[in-house]
Amino acid sequence: MNKKNYAGIPDKYSRIDDAKVVLIPVPYDGTSTWQKGSDKGPEAFLEASENMELYDIETRSEVYKKGIYLAPPVSENSSPEKMVEAVYKTTKNYITQEKFVTLFGGEHSISIGSIKAFSESFPDLTVVQLDAHADLRPEYEGSSCNHACAVHEASKMTNLVQVGIRSMDVSEVEHMDENQVYFAHDLYEDWQDDAIGQMTPNVFITIDLDAFDPSILPSTGTPEPGGLFWYETLEFLKMMFKKKNVVGFDIVELCPNKNERSSDFLAAKLYYKMLSYKFKYQNYNEEDEDE
């Protein structure tokens, strides 16, 4: 990866000293078990980002002017455990600099490190997982840092809310709090309000792009039918940014296909939209939580 600035923004908006946002690429794909290629996800995401128009119509903002620093990629890939530790240390470093820290993977195992850093830094944290898969196995193929284990530790150490789940192994049932799972086949009219009500004030969002229906995002490692769509997802994200203190987020599992570039662009727009919501609605106040 040799990208200089996120989305090709001017240098004055990309310097670490002034930027409010840090973007950490993690081009790792060491434990995926079907389609490989998510290590190419960050590069495809950044290339698509360079081709976006940077005025967000909905929020009437140009959020890149808040400053977005593109950090050097976390390139550790000697083992899943060492990768997770490298992601944890890198994420924690930028959190301590009081940046709004975001990550783009890579496979979902990168989130083990990012969630650990955020859970240590923000009290009473809720992790909101948008995903097709439960990812609750304590261990898979000899490692607890496998992509199938992405939120197992979060389920024990944080308040975990899962959305869009439609594929899991029977062994994961015992680790799942079904009262805080919004299965894709069972999303009822007021599910978004109910999910918000399950969250504590501080929220970290992890989005596996296979949460989306493959009709709008096919380029992911394990596409599952029956997923989320664009505007319902944005509505839910906007509600979280309005009502909670979203402290950071990661996006993972883009598996780019040179013959299908719309998935890359959706990922790029999703990232930018989430930043736009953050800085539109960041004046979070617990007293407004029930509004």
C-alpha positions in Angstrom: 0.0 0.0 0.0 1.4 3.3 -1.0 -1.5 5.7 -0.6 -0.5 9.1 0.7 -3.7 10.7 1.9 -7.2 9.3 2.5 -9.5 10.1 -0.5 -6.7 12.3 -2.0 -7.5 15.1 0.4 -5.2 18.1 0.6 -2.2 17.7 2.9 -3.4 20.3 5.3 -6.3 18.0 6.2 -4.2 14.9 6.5 -1.6 15.7 9.1 -1.6 13.8 12.4 -1.2 16.8 14.6 -4.3 18.5 13.3 -6.5 15.6 12.2 -9.5 14.7 14.4 -9.8 11.3 12.8 -7.3 8.5 12.4 -7.8 5.7 9.8 -5.8 2.5 10.4 -5.6 0.1 7.4 -5.1 -3.6 8.4 -4.5 -5.6 5.3 -4.7 -9.0 7.0 -6.3 -12.3 5.7 -4.6 -15.0 7.6 -7.5 -17.1 8.9 -10.4 -16.9 6.4 -11.6 -20.3 5.3 -13.3 -19.8 2.0 -12.7 -16.9 -0.4 -9.4 -15.2 0.2 -8.6 -11.6 -0.6 -9.7 -9.4 2.3 -6.1 -8.3 2.7 -6.7 -6.4 -0.5 -9.7 -4.7 1.0 -8.0 -1.6 2.4 -6.3 -0.8 -0.9 -9.5 -1.2 -2.9 -11.4 0.9 -0.3 -8.8 3.7 -0.5 -8.9 3.7 -4.3 -12.6 3.9 -4.3 -12.5 6.7 -1.7 -10.3 8.8 -4.1 -13.2 8.8 -6.6 -15.9 10.0 -4.2 -17.4 13.4 -4.2 -16.7 14.7 -0.6 -19.8 16.8 0.0 -22.3 14.8 2.0 -25.8 15.9 0.9 -27.7 14.5 3.9 -25.6 16.3 6.6 -24.6 19.2 4.3 -21.0 18.8 5.3 -17.5 18.1 4.1 -16.3 16.0 7.0 -12.8 15.5 5.6 -12.1 19.1 6.7 -12.1 17.9 10.3 -8.8 16.2 9.3 -8.3 12.5 8.5 -4.9 11.0 9.1 -4.1 7.9 7.1 -1.9 5.9 9.5 0.7 3.4 8.2 -0.9 0.0 7.8 -0.6 -2.6 10.4 1.3 -5.2 8.4 2.1 -7.8 11.1 1.0 -11.2 9.7 3.3 -13.8 11.2 0.5 -15.2 13.3 -3.1 -14.3 14.2 -2.1 -13.6 17.8 0.7 -11.2 16.8 -1.6 -9.4 14.4 -4.2 -8.9 17.1 -1.6 -7.6 19.5 -0.2 -5.2 16.8 -3.7 -3.9 16.1 -4.4 -3.5 19.8 -1.2 -1.5 20.4 -1.7 0.7 17.3 -5.3 1.5 18.2 -4.5 2.2 21.8 -1.7 4.6 20.8 -4.0 6.8 18.7 -6.9 6.6 21.3 -4.4 8.0 23.9 -3.8 10.9 21.5 -7.5 11.7 21.7 -8.2 11.0 18.1 -11.4 9.5 16.7 -9.9 6.1 15.7 -11.3 4.0 12.8 -10.0 0.9 11.2 -10.5 -0.8 7.8 -9.7 -4.5 7.4 -8.8 -7.1 6.5 -10.7 -10.0 7.9 -12.9 -9.7 11.0 -10.2 -11.1 13.4 -8.6 -7.6 13.4 -11.5 -6.5 15.5 -10.3 -8.6 18.5 -7.5 -6.1 18.9 -9.4 -2.9 18.2 -12.3 -3.9 20.6 -9.8 -4.7 23.3 -8.2 -1.2 23.0 -11.5 0.5 23.0 -12.9 -1.5 26.0 -9.9 -0.6 28.0 -10.2 3.1 27.1 -14.0 3.7 27.5 -16.0 2.5 30.5 -19.1 0.4 30.2 -18.7 -0.1 26.5 -21.3 -1.5 24.1 -20.0 -3.2 21.0 -22.5 -3.1 18.2 -21.8 -5.8 15.6 -23.4 -5.7 12.1 -22.7 -9.1 10.6 -24.1 -12.1 8.8 -22.2 -14.4 11.2 -22.3 -14.7 15.0 -18.4 -15.0 15.3 -18.8 -16.2 18.9 -16.6 -19.3 18.9 -14.0 -19.3 21.7 -11.5 -21.0 19.4 -11.4 -22.1 15.7 -8.7 -24.0 13.9 -6.4 -23.9 16.9 -6.6 -20.1 17.6 -8.8 -17.8 19.6 -7.7 -15.0 17.2 -9.5 -16.6 14.2 -12.1 -14.6 12.2 -14.8 -17.0 13.6 -13.9 -15.7 17.1 -14.1 -12.0 16.3 -16.5 -11.0 19.1 -16.2 -13.9 21.5 -14.1 -11.8 23.9 -16.4 -8.8 23.4 -19.4 -11.0 24.5 -17.6 -11.6 27.8 -16.0 -8.2 28.4 -18.5 -5.7 26.9 -22.2 -5.3 26.3 -22.6 -6.9 22.9 -25.5 -6.1 20.5 -25.6 -8.2 17.3 -27.5 -7.2 14.2 -28.1 -9.0 10.9 -27.0 -12.4 12.1 -28.2 -15.2 9.8 -25.5 -17.9 10.0 -23.9 -19.6 13.0 -22.7 -22.9 14.4 -24.6 -24.7 17.1 -21.6 -24.4 19.4 -22.1 -20.6 19.5 -25.6 -20.8 21.0 -24.2 -21.1 24.5 -22.2 -17.9 24.1 -25.0 -15.8 22.6 -27.5 -13.6 24.5 -30.4 -13.9 22.2 -32.2 -11.0 23.9 -29.5 -8.8 22.4 -29.4 -10.4 18.9 -31.4 -9.0 16.0 -31.5 -11.9 13.6 -31.9 -10.9 9.9 -35.0 -13.0 9.4 -36.8 -11.4 12.4 -36.3 -7.7 12.1 -39.6 -6.3 13.2 -40.9 -2.7 12.8 -39.3 -1.1 15.8 -36.1 -3.2 16.0 -33.8 -0.2 15.7 -35.3 1.6 18.7 -35.2 -1.6 20.7 -31.5 -2.2 19.8 -30.6 1.4 20.8 -32.3 0.8 24.1 -30.0 -2.2 24.8 -26.9 0.0 24.5 -24.8 1.8 27.1 -23.7 5.4 26.5 -20.3 4.6 24.9 -20.6 2.5 21.7 -18.0 1.0 19.4 -19.3 -0.3 16.0 -17.8 -3.2 14.1 -19.2 -3.8 10.6 -18.5 -6.9 8.7 -19.6 -6.0 5.2 -21.3 -9.4 4.7 -24.0 -7.9 6.9 -25.3 -6.3 3.7 -27.4 -8.3 1.3 -25.2 -9.7 -1.5 -27.4 -8.0 -4.1 -25.8 -4.7 -3.0 -22.5 -5.9 -1.8 -21.4 -9.2 -3.3 -17.6 -8.8 -2.9 -17.1 -10.2 0.5 -15.5 -13.5 1.7 -18.7 -15.3 2.7 -21.8 -13.6 1.2 -25.0 -14.7 2.9 -28.5 -14.2 1.4 -31.1 -12.1 3.2 -28.9 -9.3 4.5 -29.3 -5.6 5.3 -30.0 -2.9 2.8 -28.4 0.6 2.4 -31.0 3.0 3.8 -32.2 0.9 6.7 -28.5 0.5 7.7 -27.9 4.2 7.5 -31.0 4.9 9.5 -29.7 2.6 12.3 -26.3 4.1 12.2 -27.6 7.7 12.3 -29.7 6.8 15.3 -26.6 5.5 17.1 -24.6 8.6 16.4 -27.5 10.8 17.5 -28.3 9.0 20.7 -25.0 7.5 21.8 -21.3 8.4 22.1 -19.9 6.4 19.3 -16.2 6.3 20.3 -14.8 4.6 17.1 -15.6 1.9 14.5 -14.1 -0.6 12.2 -15.2 -2.0 8.8 -14.0 -5.4 7.6 -14.2 -8.2 5.1 -14.2 -6.3 1.8 -12.9 -9.0 -0.7 -12.4 -7.0 -3.9 -13.2 -8.3 -7.3 -11.8 -6.5 -10.3 -14.9 -7.2 -12.2 -17.2 -5.8 -9.5 -16.3 -2.4 -8.1 -19.6 -1.3 -6.6 -18.8 -3.1 -3.4 -15.6 -1.1 -3.0 -17.5 2.1 -3.5 -20.3 1.1 -1.1 -17.6 0.5 1.6 -16.0 3.9 0.8 -19.4 5.7 1.0 -20.3 3.9 4.2 -17.0 4.9 5.9 -17.5 8.6 4.9 -21.2 8.6 5.8 -20.3 7.3 9.3 -17.7 10.1 9.8 -20.3 12.6 8.5 -22.8 11.4 11.2 -20.2 11.5 13.9 -19.3 15.1 13.4 -22.9 16.2 12.7 -24.2 14.6 15.9 -21.2 14.3 18.2 -22.6 16.6 20.9 -23.8 13.6 22.7 -25.6 14.2 26.0 -26.8 11.3 28.3 -29.8 13.5 29.3 -31.0 13.4 25.7 -30.8 9.6 25.6 -34.6 9.0 25.9 -35.6 11.7 23.4 
